Amino acid sequence: MPGAVNYSVVVNAPSGLRRTFDSADTTQVLQLGALNVEPGTFTWSVIPYWNDTTDPYRAQQLCIARVGGTFDKPDTTPK
């Protein structure tokens, strides 16, 4: 998104648990081990942020979260 300097990718598990990953560019690789262990269809969204300083706490959200899509994840409960 033009003007965005940081992105938060929010991943929602089927149970409703969320995990957020930050990225300074438009790509993000999610590791299955960093997500909730439950199997099912996960939904991911992106929130773009703008900032005029290097202070991440001054970042401003540019728009509401945009749903990016879904993906299916197997059960990753440690055996």
DOTI-711329 format. One record per residue (C-alpha): x negated, z negated, y. Coordinates in nm, 3 decimals. Each point is the difference from the previous one (the first is absolute). Layout:
! residues N
<xx:X zz:Z yy:Y> $
...
END
This chain:
! residues 79
<xx:0.000 zz:0.000 yy:0.000> $
<xx:-0.148 zz:0.091 yy:0.339> $
<xx:-0.134 zz:-0.309 yy:0.178> $
<xx:-0.014 zz:-0.219 yy:-0.310> $
<xx:-0.330 zz:-0.178 yy:-0.059> $
<xx:0.097 zz:-0.214 yy:-0.298> $
<xx:0.252 zz:0.024 yy:-0.281> $
<xx:0.156 zz:-0.265 yy:-0.221> $
<xx:0.122 zz:0.111 yy:-0.339> $
<xx:0.268 zz:-0.236 yy:-0.130> $
<xx:0.069 zz:0.010 yy:-0.375> $
<xx:0.325 zz:-0.156 yy:-0.124> $
<xx:0.025 zz:-0.103 yy:-0.366> $
<xx:0.333 zz:0.026 yy:-0.185> $
<xx:0.036 zz:-0.381 yy:0.031> $
<xx:-0.035 zz:0.023 yy:0.380> $
<xx:-0.355 zz:-0.134 yy:0.021> $
<xx:-0.208 zz:0.182 yy:0.262> $
<xx:-0.365 zz:0.079 yy:0.039> $
<xx:-0.154 zz:0.151 yy:0.314> $
<xx:-0.315 zz:0.209 yy:0.021> $
<xx:-0.158 zz:0.101 yy:0.331> $
<xx:-0.182 zz:0.326 yy:0.065> $
<xx:-0.180 zz:0.140 yy:0.304> $
<xx:0.086 zz:0.357 yy:-0.100> $
<xx:0.285 zz:0.189 yy:-0.159> $
<xx:-0.105 zz:-0.060 yy:-0.361> $
<xx:0.030 zz:-0.304 yy:-0.223> $
<xx:-0.082 zz:-0.033 yy:-0.370> $
<xx:0.198 zz:-0.277 yy:-0.166> $
<xx:-0.151 zz:-0.178 yy:-0.298> $
<xx:0.265 zz:-0.093 yy:-0.260> $
<xx:-0.179 zz:-0.330 yy:-0.058> $
<xx:0.063 zz:-0.100 yy:0.362> $
<xx:0.377 zz:0.033 yy:-0.044> $
<xx:0.251 zz:-0.234 yy:-0.163> $
<xx:-0.036 zz:0.014 yy:-0.382> $
<xx:0.364 zz:0.089 yy:-0.064> $
<xx:0.088 zz:0.350 yy:-0.119> $
<xx:0.250 zz:0.227 yy:0.169> $
<xx:0.055 zz:0.223 yy:0.299> $
<xx:-0.190 zz:-0.109 yy:0.310> $
<xx:0.082 zz:0.124 yy:0.351> $
<xx:-0.265 zz:0.054 yy:0.266> $
<xx:0.038 zz:0.025 yy:0.376> $
<xx:-0.238 zz:0.064 yy:0.288> $
<xx:-0.010 zz:-0.177 yy:0.338> $
<xx:-0.219 zz:0.168 yy:0.265> $
<xx:-0.166 zz:-0.216 yy:0.268> $
<xx:-0.156 zz:0.078 yy:0.337> $
<xx:-0.270 zz:-0.208 yy:0.169> $
<xx:-0.198 zz:0.045 yy:0.321> $
<xx:-0.269 zz:-0.253 yy:-0.100> $
<xx:-0.201 zz:-0.090 yy:-0.309> $
<xx:0.204 zz:-0.322 yy:-0.035> $
<xx:0.232 zz:0.054 yy:-0.299> $
<xx:0.233 zz:-0.276 yy:0.122> $
<xx:0.092 zz:0.212 yy:0.303> $
<xx:0.128 zz:0.291 yy:-0.210> $
<xx:0.352 zz:0.116 yy:0.076> $
<xx:0.234 zz:0.149 yy:-0.255> $
<xx:0.088 zz:0.359 yy:0.099> $
<xx:0.321 zz:0.039 yy:-0.200> $
<xx:0.195 zz:-0.159 yy:-0.283> $
<xx:-0.142 zz:0.024 yy:-0.350> $
<xx:0.039 zz:0.346 yy:-0.148> $
<xx:0.072 zz:0.012 yy:-0.372> $
<xx:-0.266 zz:0.214 yy:-0.163> $
<xx:0.135 zz:0.013 yy:-0.353> $
<xx:0.004 zz:-0.171 yy:-0.335> $
<xx:-0.221 zz:-0.021 yy:-0.305> $
<xx:0.040 zz:-0.146 yy:-0.347> $
<xx:-0.245 zz:-0.266 yy:-0.111> $
<xx:-0.049 zz:-0.130 yy:-0.353> $
<xx:-0.011 zz:-0.369 yy:-0.087> $
<xx:-0.349 zz:-0.126 yy:0.090> $
<xx:0.046 zz:-0.359 yy:-0.116> $
<xx:-0.334 zz:-0.124 yy:-0.140> $
<xx:0.016 zz:-0.028 yy:-0.378> $
END
